[in-house]
Amino acid sequence: MRKRSWKDVAAITALVAGLAGDATGQPFPDRIVEVLIPGTPGNSADIVGRVLLDGMSTYLGQRFLPLNKPGAGGVLATAAVAHAKPDGYTLLHGAAWTLTAAPLTDLHTPYTRASFEPICQTFKNDQVIVARPNTYKNVADLIAATKTRPGGLNYGTPGLGSIPHLAMVELSQIAKAEFNQVSFRGSSEPVQMTAAGQIDFGVAPLTAAASTTLAMPGLFATNRNPSIPDVPTVAEQGFDVAPLSIGGLFSPAGIPADVKDKLEAACIAAMQTDAFKLMAKNTLQPSNFSGDSRVFSMNIDKDMEDKRRLLTSLGMAKR
């Protein structure tokens, strides 16, 4: 019997390793995909994300599990995904501001825009002011009330540096009026706490306030929303403030190209389902709210430039 050389052994070893890989390796995804959602249930990313992930689960035949992780205005969940293994099994579904604005306002934010790979854009939000009926009919009422009340009016947002907070900071500067900001763990709480009378008014993404019966004194948008045509924009009331919020699905940077392609295809397919279209209608999404990875990436980069200009003008940018 011929004695095998080291080359023979190496070849056999490689063959066995290859066969073992073929036997045990499965196409992505072969287990549950965890998707972190910043904030509590009922916020924009949560409402959109749960319907989206149901569609992606059906498309790829594997469960996409939504996991709410509130804290630090979305930074905790975003940081957790930024430092996760880039294999496609840990994703983020949330607003882009945690990438575009948070790192500019806090030098200790443990990630940057480069920490993420955009997969698809799934929502676009204007911000809206909500108040209890028969309290404040318009922005002028809010300004007059806060100027006459000792200590000013209290308003709620999803957190310091969030888009609703930035909108109010800009409005405060233009109107020369002081308001007191109260931070909550998600975008649904300002709406709920306003309804409960715990705060004077709230500011939240329109998606989170779409089903409320509260009054809407103003919409931070360039144009009125066709689904709520009686709600005036803050701009038409004399205050040119309209910061936009976009969001979608992200993976950690470094994800394999084939895995990203599968996720993107699943995301786009999920957004074509009847369930997702109905949700988009019910949450007052505009016609151009979605996009593939290329469009989403371009929108994020533009949003970062816009937020940098805004934060610099407000004296809030730290880098």
N, C-alpha and C positions, 0 to 999 in steps of 0.2 A: 504494500500500500504506500502510495506516494505521500511523503510528508508535506503538509501544507505550509506554504511560505506565509510571511506576515502580510503579503499583498492579498493572498487568498482569504485569510482571516478577516482582513479589513473589509474586503468586498462582501463576504458573508454577513458580517456585522452590520454593514450599511443596508443590505437587503432585508435582514430581519427587522432592523429599526424602521425601515420604510414600510414593511408589511404591518408592523405593530401600529404605526401611525395611521395607516389606512383603515385598520380594524377599529381603532378607538377614536380617531379624530372624526368629528362630525361637522358638517357645514354650519356656519353661523346662521342663526343662534341655536345652540344645542342645550341651552338652559335658560332660566328666567333672566330677563333683562330688567335691572332696577333703574328707575327713572326718578331722580330727586326733583321735587317741586318746592321751590322756596315759598315759605309762608304757610298759612293754615288753609284747611279746606274752604272752598268758596271764593278764593281769589281768582284773578284772571287766568293765571297759568294753570291753576287747578281745574277750573271749569273747562277750559279748552283742552288741557292735557289729558284728562280722563277719557274724553271722547276720542281724541287722537290715538291714544295708546290702545284702546279697544280695537280700532281699525288696523293698527299696525300688528297687533297680536293675531288678528284674523289673516292678514296678508302673509305673514311670515310663519304662522303656525306655532308660535311660541309666545308665552305670556310676557307682556311688558307691564311691570308692576309699578304703579305710582306710589311714591313715598314722600309724604309731606315732611319738610324739615324747616320749621320757622326759625327766625333769629337773626339779629343784626341786619334787618332790612333785606334779607335774601343772601347776604354775604356768606353765612355759614354753609348753606347748601351748595352755593356756587364754589366755595373753596374746597368742599369735600369732593366734588366732581373734578375740579382742576387737578387734584393730587391723586385721583384714582388711576388704576391701570388702564391704558388706552386700548382696550380690547373690544369695546362696544357693549360691554355688559353693565357699565355704569354711565348713565347719561343724565343730562340736566334739561328740564323743560321750564323755562322762566323768561322773565323780561330781560332785555339786553342791557338795561341800565346798570345792572350789577357788574357788567363788564366795561361799559362805556363811561359811567359816571362815578361809581364807587371808588375805583382805583385813583381817580383824580382828586377826590375829596379826603381820602384817608391813606396816608403813606404806608400804613401797616396792612393794607389789604393784601392777602397772601396769594395773589394771582394777578395776571394782566390779560389784556385782550388776546395776546399770543398764547395763552394757556388753553385756548379752546378752538375747536373745529366746528363751525356752524354746519348743521345738517339741513334744516329747512325752517323757514319762517312760517309761523302758524297763527299769529295775531298781531293786530295793530290797535292801539288804544289812544283815544283822546281822554283827557282827565275831566271830571265833572264835579261841581260843587253840589252837595246834597244838604238839605235842611228840612226840619219839620214843617209841615204845612202851616201857613199863617204866621210864620216867623219872619223870614227874609225872602222877599220876592225877587230881588236882583242884587247885583254886586254893590250898587250904591247903598242899599240897605245895610249890607254887611259892613261896609266902610264907615257909615254913619254910626252904627251901633258900637263898633269897636272903639271909635274915637270918644264916645260918650261914657262907655262903661269903664269904671276903674279897673285897671289890669288888662282890659281888652277881652275880646272873644276868644274862646278856646276852640280849636279845630283839630280834627284827627287826620292822620295820614298813615301809610304803611311803614313809615320810618324816616329818620333824618337822611337827607340826600336822595330820597326817592323822587320820582318824577312829580307826584302830587305836591310834595314838599317844595321842590324847586319852583313849581308853578306859583305857589303861594308866596314864596320869598320874593319872586320877581314882581308879583302883584303888589305886595306890601311896599316895595321900594318905589314903584311907579305912583301908587296912591298915597304914599307917605302916611301909611297907617300901620299900627302894630297889632299883630295877632299872636296868640300863644299856641305853639304846635305841640300836639300830643301824639306820641308814637305808638303804633300798634304792631302786632306781629304779622299782619297780612292786610290785603286790600279790602277784604269784606268787613273787618271790624269797624273801620270808621263809619261805614254805612249803618251797621247794627247799633253802634254806640250813639250815633246821632238819633236814630229812631227811638232808642231807650231814654234819651234825654240826658245822657252822661256828658256830652259835649255839645257846643252850640251848633256846629256844622262839621261836615266831613268833606274831604277831597279824595277821590278814588278814581281808578281807571273805569271807564264807562262800562266795560264788561262786568265788573263787580257790582255795579249799581243798576244794571239794565232792568232787573225785575223789581226794583224798589217802588214803593208808593210815596216816597219822600218827594218834596219839591226839589227842583233843580234850578237854582238862581243863575247859573252860568256854566257854559261848556268851554273849556280851554281848547279851542280849535280854530282853524282858519275859516271854516264854514259850518253852518248848522248841519246836524245829522238828519238825513231824510226820514229816519225812523222816529225821531222825536223833534219834529219841525217847530214846535212851540218853545223849545228851549233855546234861548239866545246865547250866542257866543260871548265870551268875556271881551273879545276884541271889539265887537259891535257896540258894546257898552262903554267903550272908550279906553280900554286897557289892552294893548297889543301883547298878549301873553298866550302862547299856544305850544308848549313843549310836548312832543310826541313820544309815545312809548311803543316800541316794537318788541316782539319776543318769539321764541320758538324752541327748537330742539338743538342741543349742543352735545358734543362729545369732548373728552379731553384731547388735547393736541397729540398728534402721533398715532392716531387710529389708522389701521391698515386701509388702503384705498378700496379694497373689495368689500370690506365691512361697511365703510362709509357709504358706498354705492348702494348696498342692500338697505341700509337704514333710510337713505334718502328716497329710494324707490318706494319703500313701505310708507314713509311719511306722506309722500305725494299721493299715493293710492288712498291712504286713510282720509285725506282731505277731500277726496272725491266721493266719499260715501254719503248717503242720504242723512245719516245721523249727524255727521260733522257739518254738513251744509245747513241743517236745521239749527244746530247749536250756534253756528256763525250768525244766522239770521236773528236768533233770539238774544244774542249778546251784542247786537248792533254793530257787527263788524263792517267796515267799509269794503268796497268792491276790490280794492288792491291790497288786502291784508296779508296775503300769503306769497310764498316764493320758494324756489329751490335753493340749494346751497350757495350757488353763485350770486343770486339776487340778495339772499340773506346776508352774505358776507359784505357785499357792497353797501347794503343799508346800514349794517353795523358800523362800518368804517365811517360812513357819512354821519351817523348818529354820534359817534365819538367826537368828530370834529365839531358838530353842533353843540354837544354838551360841554366841550372844552371852552368854546366861546362863551356860552351861557354862564358856566361856573366862574370863569375869569371875570366876566362883567359883574357878577354878584359878589366877587371877592372870596369865593369858596374853593377855588382851585389851589391845590397844594403841590402839584407837580406839572 
